[in-house]
């Protein structure tokens, strides 16, 4: 309970800092450190603990199996809405905040032993999906060119992904480096959550009927479907719980930012990201308790 209160406190600090005279690129600077230092250190510590068995494969496949189901539901939900609304939901519904929010929440609810599965879900699922599927959605609904080489280059040069591949190949780091990696890794949770709080946006004119349906889909229906898939596959309990919680994470801030930048229902996109984080602080513990 203390850890959960700490998460809420860090989010609140980020929200309060919106009222300060912080630099305009404050959140961007925090994210830069997390992506280039904190997350790679976490990857180097946690990934060698992963045993690449059927359970790990189930965790990796879950977001990809959920993708076509979610897309089909979004098309049904938005059949009477303009294309830019559909584009917004196609971006923010399948893509969850499985790293910045996922790591601290899962760590709190399931413990440190679940973090390797979080990293597998995030890097081989959410991150790849953002790079490939997210780019395809933007190319489809926004005037522009789909640069395949640029997307592939961005994927291969993304620091956490590079260190993920490195850790899978070479395994555990030398004992002398462990304490320093642990120190760098410990910065991930506070920096990431303050950044999330600082980036949260509320208000605006929103279709609250569609907003409510989308929030229920993201935070309740998707983890329920994930549970059914993983239970059918006979997945290890810890891997199952981790993947289900990851599938119920609120919408990814980056996906929301991309939707807003492209002009895809900006108010709705911002509301799903901001309020989604708040509501998920209730739904994720509830899902964990029910499991």
GUTORLUM-823493 format. One line per field, with one value per residue: residue number from 0; residue in three letters; x, z, y of N, C-alpha, C in turn. Coordinates in nm, 2 decimals. Each point is the difference from the previous one (the first is absolute). Last residue first. Layout:
num (NUM_...)
residuo (ala_...)
n_east (X_...)
n_up (Z_...)
n_north (Y_...)
ca_east (X_...)
ca_up (Z_...)
ca_north (Y_...)
c_east (X_...)
c_up (Z_...)
c_north (Y_...)
This chain:
num (290_289_288_287_286_285_284_283_282_281_280_279_278_277_276_275_274_273_272_271_270_269_268_267_266_265_264_263_262_261_260_259_258_257_256_255_254_253_252_251_250_249_248_247_246_245_244_243_242_241_240_239_238_237_236_235_234_233_232_231_230_229_228_227_226_225_224_223_222_221_220_219_218_217_216_215_214_213_212_211_210_209_208_207_206_205_204_203_202_201_200_199_198_197_196_195_194_193_192_191_190_189_188_187_186_185_184_183_182_181_180_179_178_177_176_175_174_173_172_171_170_169_168_167_166_165_164_163_162_161_160_159_158_157_156_155_154_153_152_151_150_149_148_147_146_145_144_143_142_141_140_139_138_137_136_135_134_133_132_131_130_129_128_127_126_125_124_123_122_121_120_119_118_117_116_115_114_113_112_111_110_109_108_107_106_105_104_103_102_101_100_99_98_97_96_95_94_93_92_91_90_89_88_87_86_85_84_83_82_81_80_79_78_77_76_75_74_73_72_71_70_69_68_67_66_65_64_63_62_61_60_59_58_57_56_55_54_53_52_51_50_49_48_47_46_45_44_43_42_41_40_39_38_37_36_35_34_33_32_31_30_29_28_27_26_25_24_23_22_21_20_19_18_17_16_15_14_13_12_11_10_9_8_7_6_5_4_3_2_1_0)
residuo (unk_unk_unk_unk_unk_unk_unk_unk_unk_unk_unk_unk_unk_unk_unk_unk_unk_unk_unk_unk_unk_unk_unk_unk_unk_unk_unk_unk_unk_unk_unk_unk_unk_unk_unk_unk_unk_unk_unk_unk_unk_unk_unk_unk_unk_unk_unk_unk_unk_unk_unk_unk_unk_unk_unk_unk_unk_unk_unk_unk_unk_unk_unk_unk_unk_unk_unk_unk_unk_unk_unk_unk_unk_unk_unk_unk_unk_unk_unk_unk_unk_unk_unk_unk_unk_unk_unk_unk_unk_unk_unk_unk_unk_unk_unk_unk_unk_unk_unk_unk_unk_unk_unk_unk_unk_unk_unk_unk_unk_unk_unk_unk_unk_unk_unk_unk_unk_unk_unk_unk_unk_unk_unk_unk_unk_unk_unk_unk_unk_unk_unk_unk_unk_unk_unk_unk_unk_unk_unk_unk_unk_unk_unk_unk_unk_unk_unk_unk_unk_unk_unk_unk_unk_unk_unk_unk_unk_unk_unk_unk_unk_unk_unk_unk_unk_unk_unk_unk_unk_unk_unk_unk_unk_unk_unk_unk_unk_unk_unk_unk_unk_unk_unk_unk_unk_unk_unk_unk_unk_unk_unk_unk_unk_unk_unk_unk_unk_unk_unk_unk_unk_unk_unk_unk_unk_unk_unk_unk_unk_unk_unk_unk_unk_unk_unk_unk_unk_unk_unk_unk_unk_unk_unk_unk_unk_unk_unk_unk_unk_unk_unk_unk_unk_unk_unk_unk_unk_unk_unk_unk_unk_unk_unk_unk_unk_unk_unk_unk_unk_unk_unk_unk_unk_unk_unk_unk_unk_unk_unk_unk_unk_unk_unk_unk_unk_unk_unk_unk_unk_unk_unk_unk_unk_unk_unk_unk_unk_unk_unk_unk_unk_unk_unk_unk_unk_unk_unk_unk_unk_unk_unk)
n_east (-0.75_-0.25_0.24_0.21_-0.26_-0.08_0.33_0.01_-0.33_0.04_0.30_-0.10_-0.23_0.25_0.21_-0.26_-0.11_0.29_0.01_-0.39_-0.11_0.21_-0.17_-0.39_0.04_0.17_-0.11_0.28_0.38_0.50_0.23_-0.20_0.07_0.41_0.05_-0.17_0.27_0.34_-0.11_-0.28_-0.42_-0.14_0.00_-0.08_0.26_0.35_-0.12_-0.02_0.40_0.20_-0.17_0.13_0.42_0.04_-0.17_0.09_-0.24_-0.33_-0.33_-0.42_0.00_0.12_-0.33_-0.34_0.12_0.00_-0.40_-0.12_0.21_-0.18_-0.40_0.03_0.22_-0.07_-0.46_-0.27_0.05_-0.22_-0.45_-0.10_0.04_-0.35_-0.35_0.08_0.22_0.24_0.30_0.34_0.34_0.47_0.53_0.55_0.49_0.26_0.00_0.29_0.45_0.13_0.07_0.42_0.38_0.04_0.11_0.44_0.44_0.26_0.33_0.46_0.24_0.12_0.39_0.40_0.11_0.17_0.45_0.33_-0.07_-0.08_-0.40_-0.36_-0.17_0.06_-0.33_-0.39_0.07_0.04_-0.40_-0.22_0.17_-0.13_-0.42_-0.05_0.14_-0.11_0.08_-0.22_-0.43_-0.01_0.08_-0.36_-0.30_0.12_-0.05_-0.43_-0.36_-0.46_-0.27_-0.42_-0.48_-0.34_-0.22_0.27_0.44_0.01_-0.04_0.38_0.33_-0.06_0.11_0.46_0.24_-0.22_0.00_0.38_0.03_-0.28_0.13_0.43_0.17_-0.27_-0.07_0.37_0.12_-0.24_0.12_0.35_-0.11_-0.18_0.20_-0.01_-0.49_-0.51_-0.24_0.29_0.24_-0.24_-0.06_0.37_0.11_-0.30_-0.03_0.31_-0.01_-0.38_-0.43_-0.29_-0.29_-0.38_-0.32_0.09_0.01_-0.40_-0.32_0.02_-0.17_-0.47_-0.17_0.03_-0.31_-0.53_-0.45_-0.31_0.19_0.29_0.02_0.15_0.45_0.28_0.05_0.32_0.46_0.16_0.12_0.42_0.38_0.15_0.34_0.44_0.16_0.14_0.42_0.38_-0.05_0.02_0.42_0.21_-0.12_0.19_0.52_0.48_0.17_0.24_0.29_0.29_-0.17_0.04_0.36_0.08_-0.36_-0.03_0.27_-0.15_-0.32_0.15_0.24_-0.18_-0.47_-0.11_0.13_-0.26_-0.41_0.00_0.01_-0.40_-0.30_0.08_0.01_-0.11_0.17_-0.17_-0.26_-0.47_-0.39_0.00_0.14_-0.29_-0.09_0.32_0.00_-0.31_0.11_0.24_-0.24_-0.22_0.26_0.09_-0.32_0.02_0.30_-0.13_-0.27)
n_up (-0.99_0.10_0.16_-0.32_-0.23_0.22_0.01_-0.38_-0.06_0.20_-0.17_-0.45_-0.11_-0.08_-0.42_-0.37_-0.10_-0.29_-0.47_-0.26_-0.12_-0.38_-0.43_-0.14_-0.16_-0.45_-0.49_-0.39_-0.21_0.04_0.41_0.36_0.04_0.18_0.46_0.24_0.02_0.32_0.45_0.11_0.24_0.41_0.20_0.00_-0.18_0.29_0.34_-0.11_-0.03_0.40_0.20_-0.18_0.11_0.41_0.03_-0.41_-0.43_-0.35_-0.37_0.07_0.27_-0.20_-0.25_0.25_0.21_-0.25_-0.06_0.33_0.01_-0.28_0.14_0.32_-0.08_-0.45_-0.14_0.21_-0.12_-0.39_0.04_0.17_-0.30_-0.30_0.16_0.07_-0.32_0.03_0.05_0.38_0.43_0.25_0.01_0.14_0.06_0.41_0.23_-0.16_0.12_0.42_0.04_-0.15_0.28_0.38_-0.09_-0.16_0.23_0.16_-0.28_0.04_0.34_-0.08_-0.25_0.23_0.24_-0.25_-0.19_0.13_-0.14_-0.52_-0.34_-0.26_-0.47_-0.51_-0.36_0.12_0.10_-0.36_-0.21_0.22_-0.04_-0.37_0.03_0.25_-0.23_-0.52_-0.48_-0.32_-0.13_-0.30_-0.46_-0.26_-0.17_-0.38_-0.42_-0.21_-0.10_-0.21_-0.09_-0.02_0.22_0.31_0.15_-0.08_0.20_0.47_0.16_-0.01_0.34_0.39_0.00_0.05_0.39_0.42_0.14_0.21_0.46_0.29_0.04_0.12_0.38_0.41_0.21_0.22_0.42_0.38_0.21_0.32_0.45_0.40_0.44_0.36_0.22_0.01_0.03_-0.05_-0.40_-0.38_-0.08_-0.18_-0.47_-0.34_-0.15_-0.31_-0.35_-0.28_-0.19_-0.45_-0.49_-0.29_-0.04_-0.20_-0.49_-0.24_0.10_-0.24_-0.44_-0.06_-0.01_-0.40_-0.36_0.12_0.19_0.06_0.05_0.39_0.29_-0.23_-0.10_0.36_0.11_-0.25_0.12_0.36_-0.08_-0.20_0.30_0.35_-0.05_0.07_0.44_0.23_-0.05_0.30_0.38_-0.05_-0.02_0.40_0.19_-0.16_0.06_0.15_0.45_0.29_0.24_-0.20_-0.06_0.33_0.04_-0.37_-0.10_0.24_-0.13_-0.37_0.09_0.18_-0.31_-0.41_0.03_0.36_-0.04_-0.28_0.16_0.26_-0.24_-0.18_0.27_0.05_-0.31_0.04_0.48_0.48_0.37_0.25_0.04_-0.11_0.34_0.26_-0.15_0.10_0.44_0.09_-0.11_0.32_0.37_-0.05_0.06_0.43_0.23_-0.06_0.26_0.43_0.06)
n_north (-1.17_0.39_0.38_0.28_0.31_0.40_0.34_0.27_0.35_0.44_0.32_0.14_0.41_0.39_0.03_0.12_0.45_0.23_-0.14_0.06_0.45_0.20_-0.10_0.23_0.44_0.06_-0.20_-0.03_0.25_-0.04_0.03_-0.24_-0.46_-0.14_0.00_-0.37_-0.38_0.00_-0.11_-0.46_-0.26_-0.31_-0.51_-0.49_-0.36_-0.14_-0.30_-0.45_-0.24_-0.16_-0.39_-0.41_-0.18_-0.22_-0.45_-0.34_-0.21_-0.22_0.10_0.20_0.38_0.41_0.24_0.23_0.40_0.39_0.23_0.30_0.42_0.33_0.23_0.37_0.43_0.19_0.05_0.32_0.45_0.16_0.12_0.42_0.37_0.09_0.25_0.46_0.38_0.49_0.50_0.23_-0.13_-0.16_-0.26_-0.16_-0.05_0.00_-0.41_-0.34_0.03_-0.15_-0.45_-0.19_0.04_-0.29_-0.46_-0.13_-0.03_-0.38_-0.22_0.11_-0.22_-0.45_-0.09_-0.01_-0.40_-0.37_-0.10_-0.33_-0.46_-0.10_-0.10_-0.34_-0.17_-0.02_0.06_0.26_0.46_0.31_0.15_0.35_0.44_0.26_0.21_0.40_0.42_0.13_-0.05_-0.28_0.17_0.36_-0.10_-0.16_0.32_0.24_-0.22_0.00_0.40_0.25_0.49_0.39_0.23_-0.27_-0.40_-0.41_-0.01_-0.06_-0.44_-0.27_0.03_-0.24_-0.46_-0.11_0.15_-0.10_-0.44_-0.18_0.07_-0.27_-0.47_-0.17_0.25_-0.02_-0.42_-0.19_0.18_-0.14_-0.40_0.01_0.14_-0.24_-0.08_0.33_0.10_0.06_0.43_0.39_0.02_0.11_0.45_0.26_-0.07_0.17_0.46_0.14_-0.33_-0.12_0.26_-0.09_-0.09_-0.12_0.37_0.44_0.07_-0.03_0.33_0.41_0.01_0.05_0.43_0.24_-0.08_0.08_-0.23_-0.38_-0.44_-0.16_-0.39_-0.40_-0.03_-0.12_-0.46_-0.25_0.04_-0.25_-0.44_-0.08_0.02_-0.33_-0.32_0.16_0.06_-0.41_-0.27_-0.03_-0.26_-0.46_-0.21_-0.11_-0.41_-0.41_0.02_0.22_0.27_0.43_0.32_0.33_0.45_0.38_0.34_0.29_0.30_0.40_0.36_0.26_0.34_0.42_0.30_0.21_0.11_0.31_0.45_0.28_0.16_0.39_0.40_0.16_0.24_0.46_0.41_0.46_0.19_0.16_0.25_-0.15_-0.27_-0.46_-0.31_-0.28_-0.44_-0.34_-0.19_-0.34_-0.44_-0.23_-0.18_-0.41_-0.39_-0.14_-0.26_-0.46_-0.25_-0.12_-0.38)
ca_east (0.08_-0.09_-0.07_0.10_0.02_-0.12_0.00_0.11_-0.03_-0.10_0.05_0.08_-0.10_-0.06_0.10_0.03_-0.10_0.00_0.13_0.02_-0.08_0.06_0.13_-0.03_-0.06_0.09_-0.08_-0.10_-0.13_-0.06_0.09_-0.03_-0.14_0.00_0.07_-0.09_-0.11_0.06_0.01_0.14_0.06_-0.06_0.06_-0.09_-0.10_0.05_0.01_-0.14_-0.05_0.07_-0.04_-0.14_0.00_0.06_-0.08_0.04_0.11_0.06_0.13_-0.02_-0.05_0.11_0.10_-0.05_-0.01_0.13_0.03_-0.09_0.06_0.12_-0.02_-0.07_0.04_0.14_0.07_-0.03_0.07_0.14_0.01_-0.02_0.11_0.11_-0.05_0.02_-0.12_0.02_-0.13_-0.03_-0.09_-0.14_-0.08_-0.14_-0.05_0.02_-0.08_-0.14_-0.01_-0.01_-0.13_-0.11_0.01_-0.03_-0.13_-0.10_-0.05_-0.09_-0.14_-0.05_-0.02_-0.12_-0.12_-0.01_-0.05_-0.14_-0.08_0.05_-0.04_0.10_0.11_0.03_-0.05_0.11_0.12_-0.04_-0.02_0.13_0.07_-0.07_0.05_0.14_-0.01_-0.04_0.09_-0.07_0.09_0.13_-0.01_-0.04_0.11_0.09_-0.06_0.01_0.14_0.03_0.14_0.03_0.07_0.14_0.07_0.05_-0.09_-0.13_0.01_0.02_-0.12_-0.09_0.04_-0.03_-0.15_-0.05_0.09_0.00_-0.13_0.00_0.10_-0.04_-0.14_-0.04_0.09_0.02_-0.13_-0.03_0.09_-0.05_-0.11_0.05_0.05_-0.08_0.02_0.10_0.14_0.05_-0.10_-0.07_0.09_0.02_-0.13_-0.03_0.10_0.00_-0.10_0.00_0.14_0.05_0.12_-0.01_0.13_0.09_-0.06_0.01_0.13_0.09_-0.02_0.05_0.14_0.05_-0.03_0.11_0.12_0.09_0.09_-0.08_-0.07_0.01_-0.04_-0.14_-0.07_0.01_-0.09_-0.14_-0.03_-0.03_-0.13_-0.11_0.00_-0.11_-0.12_-0.03_-0.05_-0.13_-0.11_0.04_0.00_-0.14_-0.05_0.05_-0.07_-0.13_-0.09_-0.08_0.02_-0.11_-0.08_0.07_-0.02_-0.12_-0.01_0.13_0.01_-0.10_0.06_0.11_-0.06_-0.08_0.07_0.14_0.01_-0.06_0.08_0.13_-0.02_-0.02_0.13_0.09_-0.04_0.03_0.03_-0.11_0.03_0.09_0.07_0.13_-0.03_-0.06_0.11_0.02_-0.12_0.00_0.11_-0.05_-0.09_0.09_0.07_-0.10_-0.03_0.12_-0.01_-0.11_0.05_0.09_-0.08)
ca_up (-0.05_-0.06_0.11_0.07_-0.08_0.00_0.12_0.00_-0.08_0.07_0.14_0.01_0.02_0.13_0.11_0.00_0.09_0.13_0.07_0.02_0.11_0.13_0.02_0.04_0.13_0.11_0.12_0.02_-0.01_-0.13_-0.10_0.01_-0.05_-0.15_-0.05_0.01_-0.10_-0.13_-0.02_-0.01_-0.13_-0.08_0.03_0.06_-0.10_-0.10_0.06_0.01_-0.13_-0.05_0.08_-0.03_-0.14_0.01_0.07_0.14_0.04_0.12_-0.03_-0.10_0.08_0.08_-0.09_-0.07_0.10_0.02_-0.12_0.01_0.09_-0.06_-0.10_0.05_0.14_0.03_-0.09_0.05_0.13_-0.03_-0.07_0.10_0.10_-0.06_-0.02_0.12_-0.01_-0.03_-0.03_-0.15_-0.06_0.02_-0.04_0.00_-0.14_-0.07_0.07_-0.04_-0.14_0.01_0.06_-0.09_-0.12_0.03_0.05_-0.10_-0.04_0.10_-0.01_-0.11_0.03_0.09_-0.08_-0.07_0.09_0.04_-0.06_0.04_0.14_0.10_0.00_0.12_0.13_0.09_-0.06_-0.04_0.12_0.06_-0.09_0.01_0.13_-0.02_-0.08_0.08_0.11_0.13_0.07_0.03_0.08_0.13_0.06_0.03_0.12_0.11_0.04_0.06_-0.02_0.10_-0.06_0.02_-0.12_-0.01_0.02_-0.07_-0.14_-0.04_0.02_-0.11_-0.12_0.02_-0.01_-0.12_-0.11_-0.02_-0.06_-0.15_-0.07_-0.01_-0.03_-0.12_-0.11_-0.04_-0.05_-0.12_-0.10_-0.05_-0.09_-0.13_-0.09_-0.12_-0.09_-0.10_0.05_-0.02_0.01_0.12_0.11_0.01_0.04_0.14_0.09_0.02_0.10_0.10_0.05_0.06_0.06_0.14_0.06_0.01_0.06_0.14_0.05_-0.05_0.08_0.14_0.00_-0.01_0.13_0.10_-0.01_-0.11_0.03_-0.02_-0.13_-0.07_0.09_0.03_-0.13_-0.03_0.09_-0.04_-0.12_0.04_0.07_-0.10_-0.10_0.03_-0.01_-0.15_-0.06_0.05_-0.10_-0.12_0.04_0.01_-0.14_-0.05_0.07_-0.06_-0.01_-0.12_-0.06_-0.07_0.09_0.01_-0.11_0.01_0.13_0.03_-0.10_0.05_0.12_-0.03_-0.06_0.10_0.12_-0.03_-0.11_0.02_0.09_-0.07_-0.08_0.08_0.06_-0.11_-0.01_0.13_-0.04_-0.09_-0.14_-0.05_-0.12_0.03_0.05_-0.12_-0.08_0.06_-0.03_-0.14_-0.02_0.05_-0.10_-0.11_0.04_-0.01_-0.14_-0.05_0.04_-0.08_-0.13_0.01_0.00)
ca_north (-0.11_-0.11_-0.06_-0.08_-0.12_-0.08_-0.08_-0.09_-0.12_-0.08_-0.02_-0.13_-0.11_0.01_-0.02_-0.14_-0.06_0.06_-0.02_-0.14_-0.05_0.05_-0.07_-0.14_0.00_0.03_0.02_-0.11_0.06_-0.03_0.07_0.15_0.03_-0.02_0.12_0.12_-0.02_0.03_0.14_0.06_0.03_0.11_0.13_0.09_0.02_0.08_0.14_0.05_0.04_0.12_0.12_0.03_0.06_0.13_0.10_0.00_0.09_-0.06_-0.04_-0.11_-0.11_-0.06_-0.05_-0.12_-0.11_-0.05_-0.08_-0.12_-0.10_-0.05_-0.11_-0.12_-0.03_0.00_-0.09_-0.13_-0.03_-0.03_-0.13_-0.10_0.00_-0.07_-0.13_-0.08_-0.08_-0.14_-0.05_0.00_0.10_-0.02_0.12_-0.03_-0.01_0.13_0.10_-0.03_0.04_0.14_0.03_-0.03_0.09_0.14_0.02_-0.01_0.13_0.06_-0.06_0.06_0.14_0.01_-0.01_0.13_0.11_-0.02_0.11_0.13_0.03_-0.04_0.08_0.08_-0.04_-0.01_-0.08_-0.14_-0.08_-0.02_-0.10_-0.12_-0.07_-0.04_-0.12_-0.12_-0.06_0.03_0.09_-0.07_-0.12_0.05_0.06_-0.11_-0.08_0.08_0.00_-0.13_-0.03_-0.11_-0.12_-0.02_0.01_0.14_0.10_-0.02_0.01_0.14_0.08_-0.03_0.08_0.14_0.02_-0.05_0.03_0.14_0.04_-0.04_0.09_0.14_0.03_-0.08_0.02_0.14_0.05_-0.08_0.05_0.14_-0.01_-0.06_0.11_0.02_-0.12_0.02_-0.02_-0.14_-0.10_0.01_-0.02_-0.14_-0.06_0.02_-0.05_-0.14_-0.03_0.11_0.02_-0.13_0.05_0.03_0.03_-0.12_-0.12_0.00_0.02_-0.11_-0.12_0.02_-0.01_-0.14_-0.07_0.05_-0.08_0.04_0.11_0.13_-0.01_0.13_0.11_-0.01_0.03_0.14_0.07_-0.04_0.08_0.14_0.00_-0.01_0.11_0.10_-0.06_-0.02_0.13_0.06_-0.01_0.08_0.14_0.04_0.02_0.12_0.11_0.03_-0.12_0.01_-0.14_-0.06_-0.09_-0.13_-0.09_-0.09_-0.07_-0.08_-0.11_-0.09_-0.06_-0.10_-0.13_-0.08_-0.04_-0.02_-0.09_-0.14_-0.07_-0.03_-0.11_-0.12_-0.03_-0.06_-0.14_-0.07_-0.14_-0.05_0.02_-0.10_0.05_0.06_0.13_0.07_0.07_0.13_0.09_0.04_0.10_0.13_0.05_0.04_0.12_0.11_0.02_0.07_0.15_0.05_0.02_0.12_0.12)
c_east (0.06_0.08_-0.08_-0.07_0.10_0.02_-0.12_0.01_0.11_-0.02_-0.10_0.06_0.08_-0.09_-0.07_0.10_0.03_-0.09_0.00_0.14_0.02_-0.08_0.06_0.13_-0.02_-0.06_0.09_-0.07_-0.11_-0.14_-0.06_0.08_-0.03_-0.14_0.00_0.06_-0.10_-0.11_0.05_0.00_0.13_0.07_-0.07_0.05_-0.11_-0.10_0.06_0.01_-0.14_-0.06_0.07_-0.04_-0.14_0.00_0.06_-0.07_0.03_0.13_0.07_0.13_-0.02_-0.04_0.11_0.10_-0.05_0.00_0.14_0.03_-0.08_0.07_0.13_-0.02_-0.07_0.04_0.15_0.07_-0.03_0.07_0.15_0.01_-0.02_0.12_0.11_-0.06_0.01_-0.14_0.01_-0.14_-0.02_-0.09_-0.15_-0.08_-0.15_-0.07_0.01_-0.10_-0.15_-0.02_-0.02_-0.13_-0.12_0.00_-0.03_-0.14_-0.12_-0.05_-0.10_-0.15_-0.06_-0.03_-0.13_-0.12_-0.01_-0.05_-0.14_-0.09_0.03_-0.04_0.10_0.13_0.04_-0.04_0.10_0.12_-0.04_-0.01_0.13_0.06_-0.08_0.05_0.14_-0.01_-0.05_0.08_-0.07_0.09_0.13_-0.01_-0.02_0.12_0.09_-0.05_0.02_0.14_0.05_0.15_0.04_0.05_0.15_0.08_0.05_-0.10_-0.13_0.02_0.01_-0.13_-0.10_0.04_-0.03_-0.15_-0.06_0.08_-0.01_-0.13_0.00_0.09_-0.03_-0.14_-0.04_0.08_0.02_-0.13_-0.02_0.09_-0.06_-0.11_0.05_0.05_-0.09_0.02_0.10_0.14_0.05_-0.10_-0.07_0.09_0.02_-0.13_-0.03_0.10_0.01_-0.10_-0.01_0.14_0.06_0.13_-0.01_0.13_0.10_-0.06_0.00_0.14_0.08_-0.02_0.06_0.15_0.04_-0.03_0.11_0.13_0.09_0.08_-0.08_-0.06_-0.01_-0.04_-0.15_-0.08_-0.01_-0.11_-0.14_-0.03_-0.03_-0.14_-0.12_-0.02_-0.12_-0.13_-0.02_-0.03_-0.13_-0.11_0.03_-0.01_-0.14_-0.05_0.05_-0.07_-0.13_-0.07_-0.10_0.04_-0.11_-0.08_0.07_-0.01_-0.11_-0.01_0.12_-0.01_-0.10_0.06_0.11_-0.05_-0.07_0.08_0.15_0.03_-0.05_0.09_0.13_-0.01_-0.01_0.13_0.09_-0.04_0.03_0.03_-0.10_0.03_0.10_0.05_0.13_-0.02_-0.05_0.11_0.03_-0.11_0.01_0.11_-0.04_-0.08_0.09_0.07_-0.10_-0.02_0.11_-0.02_-0.10_0.06_0.09)
c_up (0.11_-0.05_-0.05_0.11_0.07_-0.09_0.01_0.13_0.01_-0.07_0.08_0.14_0.01_0.02_0.13_0.11_0.01_0.10_0.14_0.07_0.03_0.12_0.13_0.03_0.05_0.14_0.12_0.13_0.01_-0.02_-0.14_-0.11_0.00_-0.05_-0.16_-0.06_0.01_-0.11_-0.14_-0.02_0.01_-0.13_-0.08_0.04_0.05_-0.11_-0.11_0.05_0.01_-0.14_-0.06_0.06_-0.04_-0.14_0.00_0.07_0.15_0.05_0.11_-0.04_-0.09_0.08_0.08_-0.09_-0.07_0.09_0.02_-0.12_0.02_0.10_-0.05_-0.10_0.05_0.13_0.05_-0.09_0.05_0.13_-0.02_-0.06_0.10_0.09_-0.06_-0.02_0.12_-0.01_-0.05_-0.02_-0.15_-0.06_0.02_-0.03_0.00_-0.13_-0.06_0.07_-0.05_-0.15_0.01_0.05_-0.09_-0.11_0.04_0.06_-0.09_-0.03_0.09_-0.02_-0.11_0.04_0.08_-0.09_-0.07_0.09_0.05_-0.05_0.04_0.14_0.11_-0.01_0.11_0.14_0.10_-0.05_-0.03_0.13_0.06_-0.08_0.02_0.12_-0.03_-0.09_0.08_0.11_0.13_0.08_0.04_0.10_0.15_0.07_0.04_0.13_0.13_0.06_0.07_-0.03_0.11_-0.07_0.02_-0.13_-0.01_0.02_-0.07_-0.15_-0.04_0.01_-0.11_-0.12_0.01_-0.02_-0.14_-0.13_-0.02_-0.06_-0.15_-0.08_-0.02_-0.04_-0.13_-0.13_-0.06_-0.07_-0.13_-0.11_-0.05_-0.10_-0.13_-0.10_-0.12_-0.10_-0.11_0.05_0.00_0.02_0.13_0.11_0.02_0.06_0.14_0.10_0.03_0.11_0.12_0.06_0.08_0.05_0.14_0.08_0.00_0.07_0.15_0.05_-0.05_0.08_0.14_0.00_0.00_0.14_0.10_0.01_-0.11_0.03_-0.03_-0.13_-0.07_0.09_0.03_-0.13_-0.02_0.09_-0.05_-0.12_0.04_0.07_-0.10_-0.10_0.03_-0.02_-0.15_-0.07_0.04_-0.10_-0.12_0.04_0.01_-0.14_-0.05_0.07_-0.07_-0.03_-0.12_-0.06_-0.07_0.09_0.01_-0.11_-0.01_0.12_0.03_-0.09_0.05_0.12_-0.05_-0.05_0.08_0.12_-0.03_-0.11_0.03_0.10_-0.07_-0.08_0.09_0.06_-0.11_-0.01_0.12_-0.04_-0.09_-0.15_-0.05_-0.13_0.02_0.03_-0.12_-0.07_0.06_-0.04_-0.14_-0.01_0.04_-0.12_-0.11_0.03_-0.02_-0.15_-0.06_0.03_-0.09_-0.14_0.00)
c_north (-0.08_-0.12_-0.12_-0.08_-0.09_-0.13_-0.09_-0.08_-0.10_-0.14_-0.07_-0.03_-0.13_-0.12_0.00_-0.04_-0.15_-0.07_0.05_-0.03_-0.15_-0.05_0.04_-0.08_-0.14_0.00_0.03_0.02_-0.11_0.06_-0.01_0.07_0.14_0.03_-0.01_0.12_0.11_-0.02_0.04_0.15_0.06_0.03_0.11_0.13_0.10_0.03_0.09_0.15_0.05_0.04_0.12_0.13_0.04_0.07_0.14_0.12_-0.01_0.07_-0.07_-0.06_-0.12_-0.12_-0.08_-0.06_-0.12_-0.12_-0.06_-0.09_-0.12_-0.09_-0.06_-0.11_-0.13_-0.06_-0.02_-0.11_-0.14_-0.03_-0.03_-0.14_-0.11_-0.01_-0.09_-0.14_-0.11_-0.07_-0.15_-0.06_-0.01_0.11_-0.04_0.13_-0.01_0.00_0.14_0.10_-0.02_0.05_0.16_0.05_-0.02_0.09_0.14_0.04_-0.01_0.13_0.06_-0.04_0.08_0.14_0.01_0.00_0.13_0.11_0.00_0.11_0.14_0.05_-0.03_0.08_0.10_-0.04_-0.03_-0.08_-0.15_-0.09_-0.04_-0.12_-0.13_-0.08_-0.05_-0.13_-0.12_-0.06_0.04_0.09_-0.06_-0.12_0.05_0.05_-0.11_-0.06_0.08_0.00_-0.13_-0.04_-0.09_-0.13_0.00_0.00_0.15_0.12_-0.02_0.02_0.14_0.07_-0.03_0.08_0.15_0.03_-0.04_0.03_0.15_0.04_-0.03_0.08_0.14_0.02_-0.08_0.01_0.14_0.05_-0.07_0.04_0.13_-0.02_-0.06_0.09_0.00_-0.11_0.01_-0.02_-0.14_-0.11_0.00_-0.03_-0.15_-0.06_0.03_-0.05_-0.15_-0.03_0.10_0.02_-0.11_0.06_0.05_0.03_-0.12_-0.12_-0.02_0.02_-0.12_-0.13_0.02_-0.01_-0.14_-0.06_0.04_-0.08_0.03_0.12_0.13_0.01_0.13_0.12_-0.01_0.04_0.15_0.07_-0.03_0.08_0.14_0.00_-0.01_0.10_0.09_-0.07_-0.01_0.13_0.07_0.00_0.08_0.15_0.05_0.03_0.14_0.12_0.04_-0.13_0.00_-0.14_-0.07_-0.09_-0.14_-0.10_-0.11_-0.08_-0.09_-0.13_-0.11_-0.06_-0.09_-0.13_-0.10_-0.06_-0.04_-0.09_-0.14_-0.08_-0.04_-0.12_-0.12_-0.04_-0.07_-0.15_-0.08_-0.15_-0.06_0.02_-0.09_0.06_0.08_0.14_0.07_0.08_0.14_0.10_0.05_0.10_0.14_0.06_0.05_0.13_0.12_0.03_0.08_0.15_0.07_0.02_0.13)
